[in-house]
């Protein structure tokens, strides 16, 4: 109701002003004498209106210009934002590419370090739940020459071993897994030990070292630990880590401690798989066969020796019997000669 009243008032004011303006214009044409008064009234009434209208027009023009400038600024901001997003994405991609390049360079250096083994690269495509890569899947399998018990490396050394193989995938159990035990040795002294997986211990970045034989107390913190040549599944000489803690066991015969692994088991992305496996069973079989051959030869020698020992008395008896027969023959011939003389 109030809005309607305000609208009527504004309309009435506009009508009144229009009538006044028309009347003044008509008066100026009808009576030239009154033109001075009309100009005076016009100057008093119309001029402020013109100023107001001019000011309002200027304000409208400025407002329109401001709207146009604001639209242009918004368009420029959107273009700049798109540019910033593009550059940010490119920068992120460059950072990722640089990180990947560094990882691949490490794998290349690792490949050159163990050049005597044939290897293939693979990417990690899945892992078990948890913060660590204790068991994970890679994108290479039997089609690429991978077999069960193939050793897996990354970073600067040993990651783990292949436990399952498919046509285009493989499962890997890393050395930090609770079910993992690696036969290892200290590179400086060749003293053997066991590196046991421990997911609780790896939370502080170490692995367990147990059953270390160090009779001469020559093993020290900082020494390098590698896979042992007597390991059943791991190829010899692959770096595992460095001793960071060491102490004697209660039996005073062995030592235990911890090592710092050379692989980041929290951020594995690419690995190297050694296609050669350690045929421990064959070597054991060959050793057993050699032992059997040696034993058979020894038994043959013993049988020959026993036969010789048994044959010696018989030969003595035969020789004695021959001599007795000769003596008897000689005695008989002597008697015959005596009789003949008589």
RODO-2510 file (C-alpha; in nm, 4 decimals, decimal comma):
residues 342
     n   res          X          Y          Z
     1     x     0,0000     0,0000     0,0000
     2     x     0,2810     0,2331     0,0912
     3     x     0,4701     0,1534    -0,2296
     4     x     0,1628     0,2368    -0,4321
     5     x     0,1272     0,5712    -0,2509
     6     x     0,4931     0,6578    -0,3109
     7     x     0,4544     0,5735    -0,6781
     8     x     0,1489     0,7993    -0,7133
     9     x     0,3305     1,0872    -0,5448
    10     x     0,6303     1,0585    -0,7756
    11     x     0,4014     1,0439    -1,0790
    12     x     0,2130     1,3530    -0,9660
    13     x     0,5360     1,5473    -0,9067
    14     x     0,6588     1,4573    -1,2533
    15     x     0,3287     1,5682    -1,4088
    16     x     0,3367     1,8980    -1,2221
    17     x     0,6925     1,9711    -1,3284
    18     x     0,6072     1,8871    -1,6891
    19     x     0,3080     2,1218    -1,6828
    20     x     0,5148     2,4014    -1,5351
    21     x     0,7852     2,3580    -1,7981
    22     x     0,5328     2,3520    -2,0837
    23     x     0,3567     2,6576    -1,9430
    24     x     0,6780     2,8555    -1,9162
    25     x     0,7734     2,7677    -2,2729
    26     x     0,4334     2,8698    -2,4004
    27     x     0,4440     3,1950    -2,2027
    28     x     0,7791     3,2857    -2,3548
    29     x     0,6353     3,2518    -2,7073
    30     x     0,3098     3,4334    -2,6323
    31     x     0,4475     3,7360    -2,4424
    32     x     0,7948     3,8532    -2,5382
    33     x     0,7904     4,0949    -2,2518
    34     x     0,7662     3,8204    -2,0066
    35     x     1,0640     3,6314    -2,1506
    36     x     1,2938     3,7913    -1,8939
    37     x     1,0811     3,6666    -1,6106
    38     x     1,0562     3,3278    -1,7793
    39     x     1,4322     3,3097    -1,8153
    40     x     1,4627     3,4041    -1,4506
    41     x     1,2182     3,1382    -1,3433
    42     x     1,3824     2,8942    -1,5825
    43     x     1,7211     2,9720    -1,4372
    44     x     1,5888     2,9251    -1,0883
    45     x     1,3823     2,6104    -1,1517
    46     x     1,5122     2,4409    -1,4648
    47     x     1,8865     2,4936    -1,4233
    48     x     1,9083     2,2946    -1,0988
    49     x     1,7028     2,0255    -1,2688
    50     x     1,9404     2,0232    -1,5629
    51     x     2,2355     2,0000    -1,3306
    52     x     2,0721     1,7190    -1,1448
    53     x     1,9842     1,5393    -1,4653
    54     x     2,3360     1,5974    -1,5987
    55     x     2,4876     1,4695    -1,2779
    56     x     2,2561     1,1699    -1,2826
    57     x     2,3495     1,1017    -1,6446
    58     x     2,7165     1,1261    -1,5573
    59     x     2,6632     0,8892    -1,2679
    60     x     2,4789     0,6474    -1,4931
    61     x     2,7586     0,6725    -1,7499
    62     x     3,0201     0,6119    -1,4816
    63     x     2,8184     0,3232    -1,3458
    64     x     2,7920     0,1716    -1,6923
    65     x     3,1641     0,2202    -1,7425
    66     x     3,2311     0,0626    -1,4038
    67     x     3,0136    -0,2342    -1,4962
    68     x     3,1980    -0,2696    -1,8255
    69     x     3,5374    -0,2419    -1,6540
    70     x     3,4282    -0,4924    -1,3899
    71     x     3,3219    -0,7405    -1,6592
    72     x     3,6521    -0,6951    -1,8376
    73     x     3,8395    -0,7425    -1,5098
    74     x     3,6435    -1,0568    -1,4344
    75     x     3,7246    -1,1947    -1,7781
    76     x     4,0912    -1,1069    -1,7306
    77     x     4,0911    -1,2674    -1,3855
    78     x     3,9362    -1,5838    -1,5238
    79     x     4,1948    -1,5970    -1,8025
    80     x     4,4742    -1,5344    -1,5540
    81     x     4,3350    -1,7995    -1,3182
    82     x     4,3233    -2,0514    -1,6024
    83     x     4,6819    -1,9625    -1,6858
    84     x     4,7843    -2,0014    -1,3227
    85     x     4,6084    -2,3407    -1,3039
    86     x     4,7820    -2,4539    -1,6222
    87     x     5,1232    -2,3409    -1,4978
    88     x     5,0585    -2,5036    -1,1582
    89     x     4,9666    -2,8333    -1,3253
    90     x     5,2735    -2,8124    -1,5487
    91     x     5,4936    -2,7372    -1,2476
    92     x     5,3473    -3,0301    -1,0549
    93     x     5,4058    -3,2569    -1,3540
    94     x     5,7629    -3,1328    -1,3815
    95     x     5,8191    -3,2080    -1,0127
    96     x     5,6730    -3,5576    -1,0578
    97     x     5,8855    -3,6138    -1,3666
    98     x     6,1956    -3,4981    -1,1807
    99     x     6,1208    -3,7323    -0,8886
   100     x     6,0582    -4,0207    -1,1277
   101     x     6,3808    -3,9390    -1,3106
   102     x     6,5732    -3,9531    -0,9832
   103     x     6,4171    -4,2907    -0,8966
   104     x     6,4943    -4,4300    -1,2411
   105     x     6,8521    -4,3057    -1,2139
   106     x     6,8829    -4,4911    -0,8841
   107     x     6,7510    -4,8070    -1,0508
   108     x     6,9991    -4,7605    -1,3347
   109     x     7,2854    -4,7254    -1,0885
   110     x     7,1592    -5,0332    -0,9041
   111     x     7,1383    -5,2217    -1,2327
   112     x     7,4979    -5,1292    -1,3155
   113     x     7,6114    -5,2226    -0,9653
   114     x     7,4774    -5,5782    -1,0085
   115     x     7,5482    -5,6088    -1,3795
   116     x     7,6208    -5,9821    -1,3551
   117     x     7,2485    -6,0539    -1,3115
   118     x     6,9810    -6,0238    -1,5802
   119     x     6,7007    -5,7975    -1,4561
   120     x     6,3718    -5,6394    -1,5578
   121     x     6,2052    -5,3241    -1,4263
   122     x     5,8515    -5,3227    -1,2883
   123     x     5,6049    -5,0831    -1,1275
   124     x     5,4222    -5,1374    -0,8008
   125     x     5,0478    -5,1471    -0,8743
   126     x     4,8988    -5,2614    -0,5406
   127     x     4,9904    -5,3354    -0,1803
   128     x     4,8362    -5,4779     0,1348
   129     x     4,6769    -5,2472     0,3894
   130     x     4,9122    -5,0562     0,6133
   131     x     5,1757    -4,7876     0,5910
   132     x     5,4527    -5,0167     0,4673
   133     x     5,5151    -5,2153     0,1502
   134     x     5,5445    -5,5498     0,3284
   135     x     5,3526    -5,7418     0,0586
   136     x     5,2767    -5,5839    -0,2774
   137     x     5,1993    -5,6542    -0,6429
   138     x     5,4005    -5,5531    -0,9500
   139     x     5,2954    -5,5280    -1,3161
   140     x     5,5300    -5,7979    -1,4533
   141     x     5,4898    -6,1753    -1,4511
   142     x     5,5789    -6,5041    -1,6167
   143     x     5,5542    -6,3472    -1,9634
   144     x     5,8476    -6,1288    -1,8648
   145     x     6,0583    -6,4164    -1,7312
   146     x     5,9746    -6,3706    -1,3623
   147     x     5,9563    -6,6852    -1,1471
   148     x     5,8893    -6,7660    -0,7842
   149     x     6,1943    -6,6893    -0,5645
   150     x     6,3243    -6,4168    -0,7971
   151     x     6,5027    -6,1525    -0,5883
   152     x     6,3646    -5,7973    -0,5966
   153     x     6,5678    -5,4779    -0,5502
   154     x     6,5079    -5,1030    -0,5311
   155     x     6,6776    -4,7931    -0,3959
   156     x     7,0251    -4,9189    -0,3068
   157     x     6,9654    -5,2851    -0,2316
   158     x     6,7381    -5,5758    -0,1426
   159     x     6,3595    -5,5370    -0,1228
   160     x     6,2366    -5,8959    -0,0999
   161     x     6,1450    -6,2041    -0,2986
   162     x     5,8717    -6,3082    -0,5440
   163     x     5,6193    -6,5446    -0,3830
   164     x     5,3484    -6,5744    -0,6524
   165     x     5,3537    -6,5259    -1,0288
   166     x     5,0804    -6,4680    -1,2872
   167     x     5,1033    -6,3990    -1,6596
   168     x     5,1330    -6,0229    -1,6139
   169     x     5,1633    -5,9757    -1,2366
   170     x     5,3704    -6,0983    -0,9430
   171     x     5,3419    -6,0851    -0,5648
   172     x     5,6445    -5,9775    -0,3623
   173     x     5,7137    -6,0322     0,0069
   174     x     5,9578    -5,7733     0,1349
   175     x     6,2233    -5,8356     0,3995
   176     x     6,0333    -5,6218     0,6528
   177     x     5,7410    -5,8679     0,6639
   178     x     5,7012    -6,0646     0,9867
   179     x     5,7347    -6,3934     0,7930
   180     x     6,0629    -6,2934     0,6302
   181     x     6,4047    -6,4292     0,7369
   182     x     6,7123    -6,3571     0,5278
   183     x     7,0423    -6,5401     0,5713
   184     x     7,2993    -6,2596     0,5707
   185     x     7,6594    -6,1829     0,6554
   186     x     7,8767    -5,8884     0,7517
   187     x     8,0754    -5,7910     0,4433
   188     x     8,3913    -5,6938     0,6331
   189     x     8,4254    -6,0198     0,8319
   190     x     8,1957    -6,2691     0,6504
   191     x     8,0350    -6,3517     0,9875
   192     x     7,6849    -6,4894     0,9291
   193     x     7,3591    -6,3695     1,0815
   194     x     6,9841    -6,3600     1,0214
   195     x     6,7869    -6,0486     0,9220
   196     x     6,4354    -6,1010     1,0595
   197     x     6,1354    -5,8998     0,9409
   198     x     5,9511    -5,6995     1,2044
   199     x     5,6684    -5,4603     1,1098
   200     x     5,6716    -5,3035     1,4558
   201     x     6,0450    -5,2436     1,4479
   202     x     6,0346    -5,0924     1,0986
   203     x     5,8196    -4,8108     1,2380
   204     x     6,1417    -4,6596     1,3667
   205     x     6,3223    -4,7439     1,0435
   206     x     6,5231    -5,0525     1,1442
   207     x     6,5267    -5,4312     1,1010
   208     x     6,6220    -5,7029     1,3479
   209     x     6,9651    -5,8703     1,3304
   210     x     6,9960    -6,2005     1,5223
   211     x     7,2304    -6,4993     1,5640
   212     x     7,5433    -6,3097     1,4630
   213     x     7,8627    -6,5136     1,5032
   214     x     8,1376    -6,2734     1,6066
   215     x     8,3925    -6,4665     1,8105
   216     x     8,6701    -6,2174     1,7466
   217     x     8,4546    -5,9101     1,8224
   218     x     8,5442    -5,7679     1,4829
   219     x     8,1917    -5,6577     1,3875
   220     x     8,1073    -5,2949     1,4660
   221     x     7,8253    -5,0453     1,4241
   222     x     7,8289    -4,9081     1,0702
   223     x     7,9413    -5,2323     0,9049
   224     x     7,7666    -5,3346     0,5837
   225     x     7,5289    -5,6337     0,5850
   226     x     7,4699    -5,8281     0,2609
   227     x     7,2971    -6,1504     0,1615
   228     x     7,4970    -6,4610     0,2447
   229     x     7,6305    -6,7114    -0,0043
   230     x     7,4701    -6,9905     0,2023
   231     x     7,1200    -6,8443     0,1672
   232     x     6,8692    -7,0868     0,0167
   233     x     6,6756    -6,8289    -0,1881
   234     x     6,8706    -6,5026    -0,1984
   235     x     7,1596    -6,4457    -0,4347
   236     x     7,4866    -6,3571    -0,2583
   237     x     7,6262    -6,0096    -0,2068
   238     x     7,3079    -5,7992    -0,2316
   239     x     7,3203    -5,5047     0,0079
   240     x     7,0587    -5,5122     0,2863
   241     x     7,1647    -5,2336     0,5214
   242     x     7,4109    -5,1088     0,7838
   243     x     7,4407    -5,2114     1,1488
   244     x     7,3088    -4,9371     1,3776
   245     x     7,2908    -5,1275     1,7078
   246     x     7,4727    -5,4365     1,8399
   247     x     7,4942    -5,6285     2,1655
   248     x     7,5820    -5,9722     2,3046
   249     x     7,3158    -6,2357     2,3661
   250     x     7,2624    -6,3996     2,7036
   251     x     7,4461    -6,7116     2,5890
   252     x     7,7609    -6,5066     2,5177
   253     x     7,8006    -6,7036     2,1961
   254     x     7,6055    -6,4875     1,9513
   255     x     7,5077    -6,1234     1,9140
   256     x     7,1882    -5,9407     1,8219
   257     x     7,1069    -5,5898     1,7137
   258     x     6,9419    -5,3793     1,4457
   259     x     7,0269    -5,2585     1,0972
   260     x     6,9133    -4,9598     0,8943
   261     x     6,7840    -5,0838     0,5561
   262     x     6,8944    -4,9097     0,2372
   263     x     6,5447    -4,9228     0,0856
   264     x     6,2572    -4,6848     0,1608
   265     x     5,9796    -4,9362     0,2275
   266     x     5,7221    -4,6591     0,2668
   267     x     5,7443    -4,5094    -0,0831
   268     x     5,8133    -4,7932    -0,3252
   269     x     5,7041    -4,7206    -0,6827
   270     x     5,9493    -4,8976    -0,9158
   271     x     6,1588    -5,2094    -0,8565
   272     x     6,4160    -5,4290    -1,0324
   273     x     6,3519    -5,8028    -1,0502
   274     x     6,6525    -6,0338    -1,0940
   275     x     6,5434    -6,3032    -1,3382
   276     x     6,8055    -6,5500    -1,2171
   277     x     6,7100    -6,7630    -0,9152
   278     x     6,9345    -6,9442    -0,6713
   279     x     6,8979    -7,3196    -0,7289
   280     x     6,9875    -7,4210    -0,3754
   281     x     6,8231    -7,7652    -0,3981
   282     x     7,0309    -7,8569    -0,7038
   283     x     7,3532    -7,7585    -0,5329
   284     x     7,2562    -7,9616    -0,2283
   285     x     7,1712    -8,2583    -0,4541
   286     x     7,5036    -8,2283    -0,6344
   287     x     7,6822    -8,2164    -0,3026
   288     x     7,4959    -8,5247    -0,1843
   289     x     7,5776    -8,7071    -0,5083
   290     x     7,9451    -8,6164    -0,4751
   291     x     7,9366    -8,7399    -0,1167
   292     x     7,7729    -9,0641    -0,2298
   293     x     8,0397    -9,1114    -0,4981
   294     x     8,3182    -9,0546    -0,2489
   295     x     8,1552    -9,2908    -0,0029
   296     x     8,1149    -9,5573    -0,2729
   297     x     8,4783    -9,5227    -0,3697
   298     x     8,5839    -9,5523    -0,0075
   299     x     8,3675    -9,8625     0,0363
   300     x     8,5214   -10,0154    -0,2783
   301     x     8,8676    -9,9479    -0,1444
   302     x     8,7762   -10,1074     0,1883
   303     x     8,6416   -10,4184     0,0102
   304     x     8,9594   -10,4444    -0,1981
   305     x     9,1732   -10,4095     0,1150
   306     x     8,9733   -10,6780     0,2976
   307     x     9,0027   -10,9068    -0,0048
   308     x     9,3782   -10,8560    -0,0101
   309     x     9,3987   -10,9283     0,3624
   310     x     9,1985   -11,2484     0,3210
   311     x     9,4015   -11,3548     0,0188
   312     x     9,7408   -11,3157     0,1964
   313     x     9,7039   -11,6112     0,4470
   314     x     9,5757   -11,8392     0,1704
   315     x     9,8805   -11,7617    -0,0369
   316     x    10,1029   -11,8441     0,2647
   317     x     9,9311   -12,1768     0,3164
   318     x     9,9689   -12,2674    -0,0478
   319     x    10,3372   -12,1793    -0,0402
   320     x    10,3861   -12,3942     0,2785
   321     x    10,2096   -12,6895     0,1221
   322     x    10,4287   -12,6604    -0,1859
   323     x    10,7431   -12,6551     0,0207
   324     x    10,6285   -12,9671     0,2181
   325     x    10,5575   -13,1529    -0,1027
   326     x    10,9006   -13,0620    -0,2344
   327     x    11,0614   -13,1789     0,0899
   328     x    10,8694   -13,5087     0,0785
   329     x    10,9739   -13,5657    -0,2758
   330     x    11,3382   -13,5000    -0,1864
   331     x    11,3210   -13,7460     0,1101
   332     x    11,1703   -14,0141    -0,1057
   333     x    11,4384   -13,9796    -0,3699
   334     x    11,7091   -14,0098    -0,1001
   335     x    11,5603   -14,3352     0,0299
   336     x    11,5453   -14,4712    -0,3189
   337     x    11,9120   -14,3868    -0,3663
   338     x    12,0035   -14,5623    -0,0334
   339     x    11,8222   -14,8752    -0,1312
   340     x    11,9884   -14,8753    -0,4637
   341     x    12,3323   -14,8454    -0,2983
   342     x    12,2624   -15,1276    -0,0598
***
